[in-house]
Amino acid sequence: MTHVYINGTGIISPQETFDTALFLENPVIPVSNRLRCVEPVYREFIPAEMIRRMGRVIKMGVAASKCCLKDAGTGDGSGVALEIIPEMIITGTGLGCVEDTEKFLTSMIVNREEFLTPTSFIQSTHNTVAGQIALLLKCHGYNFTYVHRGISFESALIDAMTQLQTGAVSNVLAGATDELTNHSFAITSRMGYWKQKLVGTTGLLNDPRRGSIAGEGASFFFLENQQVPNTYAELRGIATMLRPESLQEIRNRLHSFLGTFGLTAGDISVVLLGLNGDPRHDRIYRDLARSEFDGVPQAFYKHLCGEYHTASSFAMWLGSKIIKRQHVPPVTMLNHAPGSIEHVLIYNHFRENNHAFILLSRP
């Protein structure tokens, strides 16, 4: 079977992750129920005449993708930066371009459905980010966006792996984007998604109140079927589940998934759990941590990026860096630090509906 390697990363998140040389040495730890991305200077990545017409999540996605390709372009160890144009672009998003959707709907109401400008409508579609990246890079290949709620990113990864393993292409730019606006935050707050009072993110798991902290981000990965000197990790596989009926069904799926690669839970070097501080949903993670990963180094990540549909893309960036650096940032650890890091397993679920496992291994 063809191997799939992560040979470049680019991410914009509520942490200072855009600089690929940094790895959570100085984590941003606010007291809040909402985390906003630390954004770069966009004119360094996007033509000035285009910036003003782009929505915020589009700018985030374009900048993160360009950072990823720049990172991949220096990954052969030669010290010479190569200009890389991906053969395919595959993305995932839970809610798409929320800001532009709000602008279009507001314009409809204010103007009584008359004299509407098309720009906000065009940029409100879910595939706008992938389309803008392709236009800027002049990438004319396969371009697809998955909108599968809490497994949108995993769906994009499955497609990317399939394309690489069937030999259709030799590389894919895969990623995920989701943004949080004031309106969407207010609506989901009324639905009970978020903590009603501000909470220190380092003490998130000790807060007994219902709700999590809201987040957002844009993450991209350059996937290839060839290993290079600066490869981050090997992407071994993804498994998804929809509304499992019991905790035992989740355990069985875990055993089946790891068994595909000749592994057991005890072989995992670090398990990254999607704990988000909401006691209603964290019980599943805690059950798996006790029953399957007792004694295995455990870490979590949503106190750094917040909860959103494609938060697992932040976890994949974290897992990739952990394998490459052979180091787990102390701010993420739940128990003891690991020794040699060979396998990182990511387990995430979105409000108990969409569940996913992602396995990364040392190349």
N, C-alpha and C positions, 0 to 999 in steps of 0.2 A: 504494500500500500504506500502511496506517495505521502511523505511527511509534509506538515505545514508548519512553517516557522514564522515567528513574529520578529521582523527585521527592522522595524521602525515604529515609533510611537509619537503621538502628539495629542496633548490634552489641555483643555481649559476647564478649570474646576474652581470651587471655593477655596482651594489651596494654591500655593505658588508652584504649580506643576508645569507651567508653560516652558520654563527653563529646564531642559532635559538633563542638565548637570546636577540639579537639585533633587533630593529625595526625602521630603518631609523633615528636613533638619530643623526648620522653624515653623511648625504647623500653626495654622490660623485657628485659634480656639475662641470663638465669640460666645457671648451669652445671648442666645437668640432662639427663635423657633423657625427661622428662615435663613438659609445660607445663599449668598449671591456670589457669582463667579468673580474671580480676580482676572480681569481681562487685559490683554496686551495692547500695544499701540497698533491699531489695525492698518494704518497707512503703510506699515512696513510689509504688509502681506497682500493688501487689496488696493487696486488703483483708486486714487482720491475721488475721481468722478463717479465711482460706483459705490463708495462707502455710504454716502448720504441716502442712497436709494435702497440700501439693504436693511432688513430688520436685524435685530440684535442676535438672534439665534443663527441667522445666516452668516453674519460676520464671525461668530464664534466657530461655526462649522468650517468655514473656508480657512480661517487662520489655523485651526487645529489640524486640518488636513495638510496644509502647506508645511507646518512644523513637522508633521509625521514624515512627509516625503523628503524634507531636508535632512531629518535624522537618518532615514534609510539611505539617503544619498552619500552619507559619510560612513556607512556601516561596513564597507569592505576592508577597512583597516589601512587603506592606502594614504589617507589624509587628504585626498582630493574629493571635493564635493561634486557629485554627479547630479545632473538634472533628470529626475525620474518622472515619467508619465505612466500612470497605472494602466493596465489593460482593462480593468473593470472597476467600477465604483459601486459598492453595496452598502447601504446604510439602514439603520433602524431608528424609529422614533415613536414615542408613546402618544404625544399630542401634536407634534409638528410645529408649525410657525404660529404660535398662539398670539403673539403681539400683532402680527399682520391680520390674523383672523378677527381679532377684536377691532382693529381699525376699520376693516371692511364692514363688519356688522354695525358698528357705530355710525359709519357713513350712510348705510342703508336707512337707519332709523332717523337720523338727523335730516337727511335729504328726501325722506319719504320714497325711497327706492328710485329716485330720479337723479340725473347728473352724476352718476357714479364713475370715479376714475378706476381703471382696471388694475393699476399697479398693486394695490393691497390684496386684491383677489388673486392675482397671479402669484404673488409671493406668500399667500396663505396656504397653498397646497403642501401636503406632507413631503413631497419629493423635491421641493425647491432647493434645499441645501445641497443634495447630491447633484442636481442640475446645474447650480451655480458653480460648484467645484469643477464639473466637467467642462463648462463653458470657459472658465478661466484657464484650465490646464489644456484645453483643446483635446480632451479625451473623448473619442467617438465610439468607445466600446459599450458593452453591456452596462446599463445603469438602472439600479433597482432600489426601491425603498420599502422596507417592511414596517407595517403599522399593526403590530400584534400585541398591543398593550404591554404587559410586564415581561414578555419574552421577545420584544421587537429586536433588541440587540442580538440575542441568541439566534433568532431566525436569520438575521443577516450573516452571522458567523457560519451557520449551517450551510447556507447557500454558497458562501465564499469557499468553505472547505470542499464542498461538492465540486465546484468549478475547478479547483486546484487538483483534487484527487482524480478527476476524470481526464485531466490533461487538456482541458479546454483552454487554459491560460497558465502562465507561470507566475503571475502575481496579481493581487487584488488589494485595493484600498477599501478597507471595511471600517465602519464606525457607527457612532450613535450620537444623537443630539436631542436635548430637551431643555426648554426654558421655563422659567417661572415669572409670571407677571403679577402685578398688584391685584388685578381682577381675578385671575385664576387662583391666587393664594387666598383671597377673601372667600371665594366660593367653596374651595376645598376645606377651608377652616370651618365653615358652617356645617360641613359634612362630617366633622370630627376627625379629620385626617391628622391635624397638627396639635402640638401642645398649646393649651390656651394661655399659659404663662411662660415667660422666657426661662430658658434652662441653659446652664453651662454645658457645652457639648461634651466635655470630658466626663461629666457626671450623668450623661444621658441614660445609661443603662440602670442607674440607681434611682431614677425618677419613677415613682409608682403611678403617675397620672397617665391617662390615656392619650394617645396621639404620638406623633414623631416630630421631626424637624424637616421642613421642606428644603429641597435642593434642586440643582440643575447642573448641566455640564455638556461638554462636547468632547468626545474621545475618538481618535482614529488610530488604526493599526495597519501597517504595511505587511501583508502576508505573502510569503513566497514558498515555493517548493524546494528551495535550496538554502542551506545554511551558509551564513557568512561569519567572519570573525567577530562581529559585534552583535550577533543574534541574541535577542532577549530570552526567548523561551520557545519550546515547541508546543503548539496548540494540538493536544491529543484528541479531544472530543468534547461534544456537548450533548446533554440529555435534558429534555423538557417534560413537564407534566402539567396537566390541566385539572385543577380542583381534585386532588387525591382525596379519597374517602376517609383515610385514616393515617395515623403516624406510621403504622406498620407498612402501609403501601409505599410511603416515602423511603423507609429503610430498605425495603425490597428493591426499589428502583436504584438506590445507591449501590447496593451489592451487585446488582446486574450490570450497572454502568462500569464500576471499577473492575468487575470480573472480565469485561471485554478486553481489558489491557493487562490481565493477569495480576491485578492489584487487589489488596484489601484495604479497609479503613486504616489499619495499622501501618500501612506502607506510606501514607500521606505525611509529608514533612510539615506542612502548614495547611490548616483549613481556614479559609476566609468566610466568615458567616455574615449574613446580611442583617444582623441585629440592628433595629432602628429605635429602640426605646419605648415602643408601644407594647405593654404587657400582653395585650390580646394576641399579637402576632409573633412575639419573641418566644413564646412557649415552644413553638416548633423547632426553632434553632437550639434552644436549651435542651430539649429532649434528645435531639440528634447529637449534641455535644456530649451528653451524659452516656447515652446508649451506644454510640458508635465511635466517638473520638475521645473517650476518656484516656488521658495520658498523651494525646497528640497535641502538639502546639496549636493553639487557637488564636485567631485574630479577628477583628471586625473593622469596618470602614465607614459606615454611614454617619458617624459623628463628624467625619471630615468632609463629606460631599452632600449629605442630606439624603432624603428619600425621594426618588422619582422613578419613572417607568424604566429608564435605561441606566440605573445606578450601577448595575453589574459591569458596565463598561469601565467605570472607575476602578472597580475591583480587579478587572483584567489588567488594567495598567499597573495597579499595585502589585498583583501577583507576578507580572512579567518582570518588574523592577526587583522584586524580592529574589527571584531566581537569578537574575543577572548579577545583582550586587551581593547575593548570598547573605542578606541581612534583612531582618524584619524591623521596621521602625518601632521603637518602644511605645509610641502613642497609639499603636494599633493592637498591641498584644493584650490577650485576655489571661494567659497563664504564663508558662515558661517559654523561653526562647529556644528555637531548634538548633541542631548542629548543622550538618551538611544538608542543604535544601535540594531535594531531587524532584519532588512532586508537590504542587500547590493545587488544592481543590477549592473551588468557589461554589458556595451554595447560597442561592438567593430566591426569595419568593416575594411577589408583589401582592400584599393584602390577602394572602393565602389562596389566591386564584391561580396565578402562573408561577410555577416552580422550575428552577433550572440548575443544573450542575455544569461547571466548566472545569476541565482538567488541563493543567499546564505542567510541563516537565522540563527538566534541565536538558538542553540539547547535547 
